[in-house]
Amino acid sequence: MANDLRKNDKQFVMRYAVLSFLLLFTIAASAQKYTKVPTGYLMVLQQGDSIIPELERFAVKENIPSANLTAMGFVNVTFGFFDFKTKQYTPKTFKEVEMAAMQGSIAWKEGKPSLHLHGVATDREFKAYGGHILEGTVSTGSLEIMIIVHDKRLERRRDEALGADVLRVE
């Protein structure tokens, strides 16, 4: 009988440990990544977070009409340089760089968030690289993003002559 009690105690402890771990993991995974401040929102992304999808989820969840943003932190980023002849971006990826300055806007296109982001990042030798941000993730540390919300919903529409989506203020 004593062996049965010890066996049941071990099973209980094991189940309790597993459930506790799952609860803590769920809480950590769903941790709020932003807070409302007097000038808009402050978002802090952590290592591994994808910048563009996080901003898109934020815009939808908070029903952001339009906004401007600035950011700084550590990232892996792909910049693009727009070639007006081909109407395509020439991409280049930089790993473990410091985003010295990121700025952009949040608007809407066909019912979905439409981001336009540019940045300048530096490497260990203090060489700077920049351009249109095609994608990025937080590398070591974090990325702090200040989002200033506007009261008017702004839309982007395709400008065929330019070959790009353009913000409309009408």
N, C-alpha and C positions, 0 to 999 in steps of 0.2 A: 504494500500500500504506500509506503514511503517513497518507493521508486516511482510509482504512478504520479504522486504529487509533484515530485521533482521534475518528471517528464512534462506534466501539465504546466508547471511554473516556467520551464524553459520555453515551451511553445508560446505561452502568454507573453513572456519577455521578448521573444523573437518577433511575434506579431506586433507588439507595441512598438518595438524599434523600427520595424518596416513601415508601419503606419505613420509614425512620427517623422521619419525621413521623407516619406511622400508628401506629408502636409507641409513640412518646411520647404521642400523643393517647389511645391505648387505656389506657396506664398512668395518665394524668391523669384520665380519665373513670372509671376503676375505683378511684380512690384511696379508701382506707378513710376513712369519715366519722366513726368513733367508735373509742374505745379503752376497755378495761376498766380501772377504777380501784378502789381498796379499798372505796368506798361504792356502787359500781354501774358506770355507764358515763358517759363524757363524749362527747357528740356535738357536732360543729361543722359546721354547714351553711353553704354559701357562696352567693354571689349567684346567683339563679335557681333554687335548690333549693326544691322544694315541701315544706312542713313536714309535713303530715299523711301523704302517701304515704311520705316518708322514715322517719317514725316507725313506720308500719305494716310496712314492709319490715324494719326493725330488729327489731321484735317477733317477726316470723315467723322470721327468720334466726337469732336468738339464743334462740328458744323461751322468751320472757319469760312467766312465769306471770301476773304482774301487776306494776305499778310506779306510782310517782308521779314527777313530773318538774317541774323549774323551768327557766326560760330567760330570756335577755335578748339583745338585738341589734337589727339593723335589718331591717324587714320592710315588705311590702305585705300588708295583712290585711283580711279581711272578718269583722266582728263581727256577731253576731246577738243580738237581744233576744227572748226567748221570750214569746209572747202566749198566755196560758193559755186565753183564750176561743177562739181559732182553732187552737190547738195547732201553731202554726208560728212560725218565727223571722222577725223583721223585720231584714233585712240592711242593713249600711252598710259601704262599703269605704273604707279609708284608705291612701294611697300614701306611700311613703318616710317612714315614721314609726319612732320608736324604741320597741321593745318593752321597756318599763321592767320589766315583770313578766309572766311567763307561768307558769301552773301547770296541772297536769292529772294525769290517770291513764290507765293502759293496762290494759285488761281484755280479755275475749273475748266475742263474741256469735256463735253459730252457726258456730263454728270459725274465725272471722276476728277480727283485732284490732279492738277498739272503743275509740276515744279520746274522752276528755272533756276539752276544753281551754278555759281562760279566760285572758284577758289584759288588760293595761292598756298602752296605747301613747300616746306624746306626739308632738306636732308641733313645728314650728319656733318657734311662739309659746308653747310649754310647756302647751298645752291637752291635757288627758288624755281619752282615749276608751277604753271597754272593753266587755267582754261575752264571750259564748260565741264561740270561734273556729270559724268555718265553713270558712275556707280561708286560706292564707297562703303567701307565698313570701319568700325572703330578698331584700332589695333590695340596697343597697350594704353592703359589709362582710360580716358573718357573724352567725349566730345560735348562741349557745352553749347547749347543753341538758344539764343534769345529770339523769340517770335513776337513781332508787333502786329496785332490784328487790326484790320480795317473794317469799317462798318458796311462797305459796299461789296457785293459779290462781283468779282471780276472774272472774265472768261478769256481763254485763248482760242484763237481760230487760225486755221491753216492759211498762210499766205503763199500761194502757189508760185508766184514770181520769185519770192525769196527762198522757197523750199523749206520753210520752218513755221512753227507755231508762234504767233505773235499775240502779246497781251493787248486786249481791247479795253479802252476806258470809256466807251460810249454807254 
